[in-house]
Amino acid sequence: MADIQGHQPVGDAIISANDLCLAFETRDGTVEALRNVSLDIGRGEFVSLIGPSGCGKTTFLRVVAALEAPTSGSVSVKGMTPDDARRARAYGYVFQAAGLYPWRTVAANVRLPLEIMGYSRSEREKRVRNALDLVELSAFGGRYPWQLSGGMQQRVSIARALAFDAEILLMDEPFGALDEIVRDRLNEQLLALWRKTGMTVLFVTHSIPEAVHLSTKIVVMSPRPGRITSVIDSPLPPERPLEIRDTPEFIKVAQGVRLGLREGHIGD
């Protein structure tokens, strides 16, 4: 486990948070969602945020995406503020639900952000083809969302996030509602996509096996107020078939994550 005290920003970090705090005002008083969160994510890393429900994982992701404003502290994305990074189309965002428009075909759903961004017709079509090919859905461009399984719908939402060549992919527990068999298959496909594109991925999950299987780095968060209790660097190789989950190396990392979660509860 990495020492999380005395945070020093990494010079080549593509995402960097320093002493980030965020509090919400409610009718029942102030709710402290994040407290003194400091984290650096290097270019090309696959980083998972894991912790109990309500610990601030999604809130942190939303701050990176400029969907929430911190109370104090700072966040930079590719050396920019999150808002400037949003304008620069530095990241794609994949939500928990696919959020596809049922009256638009698969291709038309992927094409939507490109239409909003003003890409030419020929460029839009080329990017849609490439994005669907990346998620292995080239043959389904003419289908409608209701004709697809839940896992395929999530792959369409990933294609939509990839269509404009963002360097960073922000993913908010995209496979949480799927059954284990489909989830395992999508984990494999996501790893293949990450290796192929070299993207930086920030991924929210509640699943220890999923976090260990996917990540180069696992960030363990405490119950509210959300704090980072440990950062675990994975020794696993880039090629990770499902069978790797039975290896001693995988089990050791999973035990470290489980211990970090337990310590976070004890500290709280």
Contacts in CASP RR format, 6 or more apart in sequence:
PFRMAT RR
TARGET T0000
AUTHOR 0000-0000-0000
METHOD contacts of the structure
MODEL  1
MADIQGHQPVGDAIISANDLCLAFETRDGTVEALRNVSLDIGRGEFVSLI
GPSGCGKTTFLRVVAALEAPTSGSVSVKGMTPDDARRARAYGYVFQAAGL
YPWRTVAANVRLPLEIMGYSRSEREKRVRNALDLVELSAFGGRYPWQLSG
GMQQRVSIARALAFDAEILLMDEPFGALDEIVRDRLNEQLLALWRKTGMT
VLFVTHSIPEAVHLSTKIVVMSPRPGRITSVIDSPLPPERPLEIRDTPEF
IKVAQGVRLGLREGHIGD
1 230 0 8 1.000
1 231 0 8 1.000
1 232 0 8 1.000
1 256 0 8 1.000
1 260 0 8 1.000
2 230 0 8 1.000
2 231 0 8 1.000
2 232 0 8 1.000
2 233 0 8 1.000
4 38 0 8 1.000
4 228 0 8 1.000
4 229 0 8 1.000
4 230 0 8 1.000
4 231 0 8 1.000
6 38 0 8 1.000
7 18 0 8 1.000
7 19 0 8 1.000
7 38 0 8 1.000
9 16 0 8 1.000
9 18 0 8 1.000
9 40 0 8 1.000
10 16 0 8 1.000
10 40 0 8 1.000
10 42 0 8 1.000
11 40 0 8 1.000
12 42 0 8 1.000
12 43 0 8 1.000
13 40 0 8 1.000
13 41 0 8 1.000
13 42 0 8 1.000
13 76 0 8 1.000
14 41 0 8 1.000
14 42 0 8 1.000
14 43 0 8 1.000
14 44 0 8 1.000
14 77 0 8 1.000
14 78 0 8 1.000
14 167 0 8 1.000
14 168 0 8 1.000
14 200 0 8 1.000
15 39 0 8 1.000
15 40 0 8 1.000
15 41 0 8 1.000
15 42 0 8 1.000
15 64 0 8 1.000
15 75 0 8 1.000
15 76 0 8 1.000
15 77 0 8 1.000
15 168 0 8 1.000
15 200 0 8 1.000
15 202 0 8 1.000
16 39 0 8 1.000
16 40 0 8 1.000
16 41 0 8 1.000
16 75 0 8 1.000
16 76 0 8 1.000
16 79 0 8 1.000
17 37 0 8 1.000
17 38 0 8 1.000
17 39 0 8 1.000
17 40 0 8 1.000
17 60 0 8 1.000
17 63 0 8 1.000
17 64 0 8 1.000
17 73 0 8 1.000
17 74 0 8 1.000
17 75 0 8 1.000
18 38 0 8 1.000
18 73 0 8 1.000
18 74 0 8 1.000
18 75 0 8 1.000
19 36 0 8 1.000
19 37 0 8 1.000
19 38 0 8 1.000
19 72 0 8 1.000
19 73 0 8 1.000
19 74 0 8 1.000
20 34 0 8 1.000
20 36 0 8 1.000
20 37 0 8 1.000
20 38 0 8 1.000
20 60 0 8 1.000
20 63 0 8 1.000
20 70 0 8 1.000
20 72 0 8 1.000
20 73 0 8 1.000
20 74 0 8 1.000
20 75 0 8 1.000
21 32 0 8 1.000
21 34 0 8 1.000
21 35 0 8 1.000
21 36 0 8 1.000
21 37 0 8 1.000
21 70 0 8 1.000
21 71 0 8 1.000
21 72 0 8 1.000
21 73 0 8 1.000
22 32 0 8 1.000
22 33 0 8 1.000
22 34 0 8 1.000
22 59 0 8 1.000
22 63 0 8 1.000
22 68 0 8 1.000
22 69 0 8 1.000
22 70 0 8 1.000
22 71 0 8 1.000
23 30 0 8 1.000
23 31 0 8 1.000
23 32 0 8 1.000
23 33 0 8 1.000
23 71 0 8 1.000
24 30 0 8 1.000
24 31 0 8 1.000
24 33 0 8 1.000
25 31 0 8 1.000
31 224 0 8 1.000
32 224 0 8 1.000
32 225 0 8 1.000
32 226 0 8 1.000
33 54 0 8 1.000
33 56 0 8 1.000
33 59 0 8 1.000
33 224 0 8 1.000
33 225 0 8 1.000
33 226 0 8 1.000
34 56 0 8 1.000
34 59 0 8 1.000
34 60 0 8 1.000
34 63 0 8 1.000
34 70 0 8 1.000
34 225 0 8 1.000
34 226 0 8 1.000
34 227 0 8 1.000
35 225 0 8 1.000
35 226 0 8 1.000
35 227 0 8 1.000
36 227 0 8 1.000
37 60 0 8 1.000
37 226 0 8 1.000
37 227 0 8 1.000
37 228 0 8 1.000
38 228 0 8 1.000
39 219 0 8 1.000
39 228 0 8 1.000
39 231 0 8 1.000
41 47 0 8 1.000
41 200 0 8 1.000
41 202 0 8 1.000
41 217 0 8 1.000
42 200 0 8 1.000
43 167 0 8 1.000
43 200 0 8 1.000
44 198 0 8 1.000
44 199 0 8 1.000
44 200 0 8 1.000
44 201 0 8 1.000
45 200 0 8 1.000
45 201 0 8 1.000
45 216 0 8 1.000
45 217 0 8 1.000
46 191 0 8 1.000
46 194 0 8 1.000
46 200 0 8 1.000
46 201 0 8 1.000
46 203 0 8 1.000
46 214 0 8 1.000
46 215 0 8 1.000
46 216 0 8 1.000
46 217 0 8 1.000
47 200 0 8 1.000
47 201 0 8 1.000
47 202 0 8 1.000
47 203 0 8 1.000
47 215 0 8 1.000
47 216 0 8 1.000
47 217 0 8 1.000
47 218 0 8 1.000
47 219 0 8 1.000
48 203 0 8 1.000
48 204 0 8 1.000
48 205 0 8 1.000
48 210 0 8 1.000
48 211 0 8 1.000
48 214 0 8 1.000
48 215 0 8 1.000
48 217 0 8 1.000
48 218 0 8 1.000
48 219 0 8 1.000
49 57 0 8 1.000
49 60 0 8 1.000
49 61 0 8 1.000
49 202 0 8 1.000
49 203 0 8 1.000
49 204 0 8 1.000
49 205 0 8 1.000
49 219 0 8 1.000
49 221 0 8 1.000
50 57 0 8 1.000
50 204 0 8 1.000
50 205 0 8 1.000
50 206 0 8 1.000
50 207 0 8 1.000
50 208 0 8 1.000
50 211 0 8 1.000
50 218 0 8 1.000
50 219 0 8 1.000
50 220 0 8 1.000
50 221 0 8 1.000
50 257 0 8 1.000
50 261 0 8 1.000
51 57 0 8 1.000
51 206 0 8 1.000
51 220 0 8 1.000
51 221 0 8 1.000
51 222 0 8 1.000
51 261 0 8 1.000
52 206 0 8 1.000
52 223 0 8 1.000
52 261 0 8 1.000
52 265 0 8 1.000
53 206 0 8 1.000
54 223 0 8 1.000
54 224 0 8 1.000
55 221 0 8 1.000
55 222 0 8 1.000
55 223 0 8 1.000
55 224 0 8 1.000
55 226 0 8 1.000
56 221 0 8 1.000
56 224 0 8 1.000
56 226 0 8 1.000
57 204 0 8 1.000
57 221 0 8 1.000
58 172 0 8 1.000
58 173 0 8 1.000
58 204 0 8 1.000
59 68 0 8 1.000
60 221 0 8 1.000
61 170 0 8 1.000
61 172 0 8 1.000
61 202 0 8 1.000
61 204 0 8 1.000
62 68 0 8 1.000
63 69 0 8 1.000
63 70 0 8 1.000
63 75 0 8 1.000
63 82 0 8 1.000
64 75 0 8 1.000
64 77 0 8 1.000
64 82 0 8 1.000
64 91 0 8 1.000
64 170 0 8 1.000
64 202 0 8 1.000
65 82 0 8 1.000
65 86 0 8 1.000
65 91 0 8 1.000
65 93 0 8 1.000
65 170 0 8 1.000
66 81 0 8 1.000
66 82 0 8 1.000
66 83 0 8 1.000
66 85 0 8 1.000
66 86 0 8 1.000
75 81 0 8 1.000
75 82 0 8 1.000
76 82 0 8 1.000
77 85 0 8 1.000
77 90 0 8 1.000
77 91 0 8 1.000
77 168 0 8 1.000
78 85 0 8 1.000
78 88 0 8 1.000
78 90 0 8 1.000
78 167 0 8 1.000
78 168 0 8 1.000
79 85 0 8 1.000
80 88 0 8 1.000
80 90 0 8 1.000
85 91 0 8 1.000
89 117 0 8 1.000
89 164 0 8 1.000
89 166 0 8 1.000
90 166 0 8 1.000
90 167 0 8 1.000
90 168 0 8 1.000
91 166 0 8 1.000
91 167 0 8 1.000
91 168 0 8 1.000
91 169 0 8 1.000
91 170 0 8 1.000
92 161 0 8 1.000
92 162 0 8 1.000
92 164 0 8 1.000
92 166 0 8 1.000
92 168 0 8 1.000
92 169 0 8 1.000
92 170 0 8 1.000
93 161 0 8 1.000
93 170 0 8 1.000
93 171 0 8 1.000
93 172 0 8 1.000
94 154 0 8 1.000
94 157 0 8 1.000
94 158 0 8 1.000
94 161 0 8 1.000
94 169 0 8 1.000
94 170 0 8 1.000
94 171 0 8 1.000
94 172 0 8 1.000
94 174 0 8 1.000
95 157 0 8 1.000
95 172 0 8 1.000
95 174 0 8 1.000
96 172 0 8 1.000
96 173 0 8 1.000
96 174 0 8 1.000
96 176 0 8 1.000
96 177 0 8 1.000
97 177 0 8 1.000
98 145 0 8 1.000
98 150 0 8 1.000
98 153 0 8 1.000
98 154 0 8 1.000
98 156 0 8 1.000
98 157 0 8 1.000
99 153 0 8 1.000
99 157 0 8 1.000
100 106 0 8 1.000
100 109 0 8 1.000
100 145 0 8 1.000
100 153 0 8 1.000
100 156 0 8 1.000
100 157 0 8 1.000
101 108 0 8 1.000
101 109 0 8 1.000
101 112 0 8 1.000
101 145 0 8 1.000
102 144 0 8 1.000
102 145 0 8 1.000
102 146 0 8 1.000
103 144 0 8 1.000
104 112 0 8 1.000
104 144 0 8 1.000
105 141 0 8 1.000
105 142 0 8 1.000
105 143 0 8 1.000
105 144 0 8 1.000
106 132 0 8 1.000
106 137 0 8 1.000
106 140 0 8 1.000
106 141 0 8 1.000
106 142 0 8 1.000
106 143 0 8 1.000
106 144 0 8 1.000
106 145 0 8 1.000
106 148 0 8 1.000
106 156 0 8 1.000
107 128 0 8 1.000
107 132 0 8 1.000
107 141 0 8 1.000
107 142 0 8 1.000
109 145 0 8 1.000
109 156 0 8 1.000
109 160 0 8 1.000
110 128 0 8 1.000
110 131 0 8 1.000
110 132 0 8 1.000
110 156 0 8 1.000
110 159 0 8 1.000
110 160 0 8 1.000
110 163 0 8 1.000
111 124 0 8 1.000
111 125 0 8 1.000
111 128 0 8 1.000
111 163 0 8 1.000
112 160 0 8 1.000
113 160 0 8 1.000
113 163 0 8 1.000
113 164 0 8 1.000
114 123 0 8 1.000
114 124 0 8 1.000
114 127 0 8 1.000
114 128 0 8 1.000
114 163 0 8 1.000
114 164 0 8 1.000
115 124 0 8 1.000
117 164 0 8 1.000
119 127 0 8 1.000
119 164 0 8 1.000
127 163 0 8 1.000
127 164 0 8 1.000
127 165 0 8 1.000
128 163 0 8 1.000
129 138 0 8 1.000
130 163 0 8 1.000
131 159 0 8 1.000
131 160 0 8 1.000
131 162 0 8 1.000
131 163 0 8 1.000
132 138 0 8 1.000
132 140 0 8 1.000
132 141 0 8 1.000
132 159 0 8 1.000
134 159 0 8 1.000
134 162 0 8 1.000
134 193 0 8 1.000
134 196 0 8 1.000
134 197 0 8 1.000
135 155 0 8 1.000
135 156 0 8 1.000
135 158 0 8 1.000
135 159 0 8 1.000
135 162 0 8 1.000
135 189 0 8 1.000
135 193 0 8 1.000
136 155 0 8 1.000
136 189 0 8 1.000
137 152 0 8 1.000
137 155 0 8 1.000
137 156 0 8 1.000
137 159 0 8 1.000
140 148 0 8 1.000
140 152 0 8 1.000
145 153 0 8 1.000
145 156 0 8 1.000
148 156 0 8 1.000
149 182 0 8 1.000
150 178 0 8 1.000
150 182 0 8 1.000
151 175 0 8 1.000
151 178 0 8 1.000
151 182 0 8 1.000
151 186 0 8 1.000
154 174 0 8 1.000
154 175 0 8 1.000
154 178 0 8 1.000
154 186 0 8 1.000
155 186 0 8 1.000
155 189 0 8 1.000
157 174 0 8 1.000
158 169 0 8 1.000
158 171 0 8 1.000
158 174 0 8 1.000
158 190 0 8 1.000
158 193 0 8 1.000
161 169 0 8 1.000
162 169 0 8 1.000
162 193 0 8 1.000
162 197 0 8 1.000
166 199 0 8 1.000
167 199 0 8 1.000
167 200 0 8 1.000
168 199 0 8 1.000
168 200 0 8 1.000
168 201 0 8 1.000
168 202 0 8 1.000
169 199 0 8 1.000
169 200 0 8 1.000
169 201 0 8 1.000
169 202 0 8 1.000
170 202 0 8 1.000
171 201 0 8 1.000
171 202 0 8 1.000
171 203 0 8 1.000
171 204 0 8 1.000
172 204 0 8 1.000
173 204 0 8 1.000
173 205 0 8 1.000
173 206 0 8 1.000
175 182 0 8 1.000
175 183 0 8 1.000
175 186 0 8 1.000
175 187 0 8 1.000
175 205 0 8 1.000
175 210 0 8 1.000
176 183 0 8 1.000
176 205 0 8 1.000
176 206 0 8 1.000
176 207 0 8 1.000
178 186 0 8 1.000
183 207 0 8 1.000
183 210 0 8 1.000
184 242 0 8 1.000
187 210 0 8 1.000
187 213 0 8 1.000
187 214 0 8 1.000
187 242 0 8 1.000
188 241 0 8 1.000
188 242 0 8 1.000
190 201 0 8 1.000
190 214 0 8 1.000
191 213 0 8 1.000
191 214 0 8 1.000
191 240 0 8 1.000
193 199 0 8 1.000
194 201 0 8 1.000
194 214 0 8 1.000
195 238 0 8 1.000
195 239 0 8 1.000
201 214 0 8 1.000
203 211 0 8 1.000
203 214 0 8 1.000
203 215 0 8 1.000
205 211 0 8 1.000
205 214 0 8 1.000
208 254 0 8 1.000
208 257 0 8 1.000
208 258 0 8 1.000
208 261 0 8 1.000
209 245 0 8 1.000
209 254 0 8 1.000
211 218 0 8 1.000
211 257 0 8 1.000
212 218 0 8 1.000
212 234 0 8 1.000
212 236 0 8 1.000
212 245 0 8 1.000
212 250 0 8 1.000
212 253 0 8 1.000
212 254 0 8 1.000
212 257 0 8 1.000
213 240 0 8 1.000
213 242 0 8 1.000
213 244 0 8 1.000
213 245 0 8 1.000
213 250 0 8 1.000
214 240 0 8 1.000
215 234 0 8 1.000
216 233 0 8 1.000
216 234 0 8 1.000
217 231 0 8 1.000
217 232 0 8 1.000
217 233 0 8 1.000
217 234 0 8 1.000
218 231 0 8 1.000
218 232 0 8 1.000
218 234 0 8 1.000
218 253 0 8 1.000
218 257 0 8 1.000
219 228 0 8 1.000
219 230 0 8 1.000
219 231 0 8 1.000
220 228 0 8 1.000
220 229 0 8 1.000
220 230 0 8 1.000
220 231 0 8 1.000
220 232 0 8 1.000
220 257 0 8 1.000
220 260 0 8 1.000
220 261 0 8 1.000
220 264 0 8 1.000
221 227 0 8 1.000
221 228 0 8 1.000
221 229 0 8 1.000
222 228 0 8 1.000
222 229 0 8 1.000
222 264 0 8 1.000
222 265 0 8 1.000
222 267 0 8 1.000
222 268 0 8 1.000
223 264 0 8 1.000
223 265 0 8 1.000
223 268 0 8 1.000
229 260 0 8 1.000
229 261 0 8 1.000
229 263 0 8 1.000
229 264 0 8 1.000
230 256 0 8 1.000
230 260 0 8 1.000
230 263 0 8 1.000
232 253 0 8 1.000
232 256 0 8 1.000
232 257 0 8 1.000
234 253 0 8 1.000
235 249 0 8 1.000
235 253 0 8 1.000
236 244 0 8 1.000
236 249 0 8 1.000
236 250 0 8 1.000
236 253 0 8 1.000
244 250 0 8 1.000
END
